[in-house]
Amino acid sequence: MTMIKLPILSMPLPDGGSVVCRVEAIMGATSNMRNEDLTDVYVDVMCPEGITIDVDIDSFTQNWLAALITPMSEMREDHEMH
């Protein structure tokens, strides 16, 4: 069986738990208007209205960009946003 590797990010939710999505499915992100320590992430089909994650916008941007430009062969299996 051939394993298919997809670049994904695991992002913590403000009230606990996590959300996982494909890196290339993320359309954009904004700072949360009520709490600057949170980020609203917009995902194409799964959550186009946005999902709030427990990560500030600068940390999210760094992780998202790194995941977009890092070749799959160099990605660590435990790479996540926490």
Wavefront OBJ file of the C-alpha trace (Angstrom):
o trace
v 0.000 0.000 0.000
v 1.325 3.453 -0.916
v 1.085 6.112 1.771
v 0.089 9.557 0.556
v 1.553 12.420 2.562
v -0.446 15.629 2.717
v 0.846 18.818 4.311
v -1.492 19.546 7.229
v -1.512 21.847 10.224
v -2.925 21.014 13.621
v -4.209 24.177 15.290
v -5.442 24.515 18.900
v -8.973 25.755 19.537
v -9.615 28.395 22.242
v -11.833 26.149 24.387
v -9.674 23.034 24.015
v -9.239 20.475 21.320
v -7.704 21.028 17.909
v -8.614 21.401 14.272
v -6.568 19.843 11.471
v -6.648 21.039 7.875
v -4.669 20.803 4.670
v -2.171 23.640 4.301
v -3.204 24.453 0.738
v -6.900 24.605 1.738
v -6.292 27.659 3.929
v -7.469 30.730 2.027
v -6.432 33.389 4.523
v -6.445 34.522 8.140
v -7.207 37.629 10.174
v -6.561 38.742 13.715
v -9.585 38.059 15.881
v -11.369 41.375 16.527
v -12.198 40.532 20.158
v -8.887 38.990 21.233
v -5.541 39.722 19.558
v -4.118 36.441 20.880
v -6.526 34.518 18.623
v -6.646 34.149 14.822
v -9.609 33.550 12.511
v -8.598 31.109 9.756
v -10.591 30.695 6.537
v -10.552 27.232 4.965
v -11.990 26.740 1.458
v -14.671 24.049 1.753
v -14.505 23.003 5.396
v -15.004 26.392 7.020
v -15.233 29.347 4.604
v -16.867 31.488 7.308
v -13.730 31.118 9.461
v -12.667 29.173 12.505
v -11.055 30.797 15.537
v -7.800 29.227 16.708
v -5.807 29.817 19.883
v -2.714 31.200 18.126
v -1.777 34.824 17.454
v -1.654 35.988 13.813
v 2.154 36.282 13.663
v 2.727 32.727 14.921
v 0.065 31.395 12.569
v 1.621 33.228 9.608
v 5.089 31.831 10.338
v 3.790 28.261 10.647
v 1.544 28.500 7.588
v 4.313 29.960 5.425
v 6.817 27.342 6.629
v 4.342 24.566 5.799
v 3.682 26.053 2.339
v 7.355 26.311 1.346
v 8.827 23.241 3.046
v 9.149 20.232 0.717
v 7.210 17.182 1.923
v 10.442 15.193 2.185
v 11.720 17.636 4.816
v 8.566 17.919 6.917
v 8.675 16.321 10.323
v 5.735 14.120 11.207
v 5.238 15.982 14.497
v 5.145 19.452 12.895
v 2.194 21.276 14.359
v 1.320 24.706 15.578
v 1.228 24.138 19.359
l 1 2 3 4 5 6 7 8 9 10 11 12 13 14 15 16 17 18 19 20 21 22 23 24 25 26 27 28 29 30 31 32 33 34 35 36 37 38 39 40 41 42 43 44 45 46 47 48 49 50 51 52 53 54 55 56 57 58 59 60 61 62 63 64 65 66 67 68 69 70 71 72 73 74 75 76 77 78 79 80 81 82
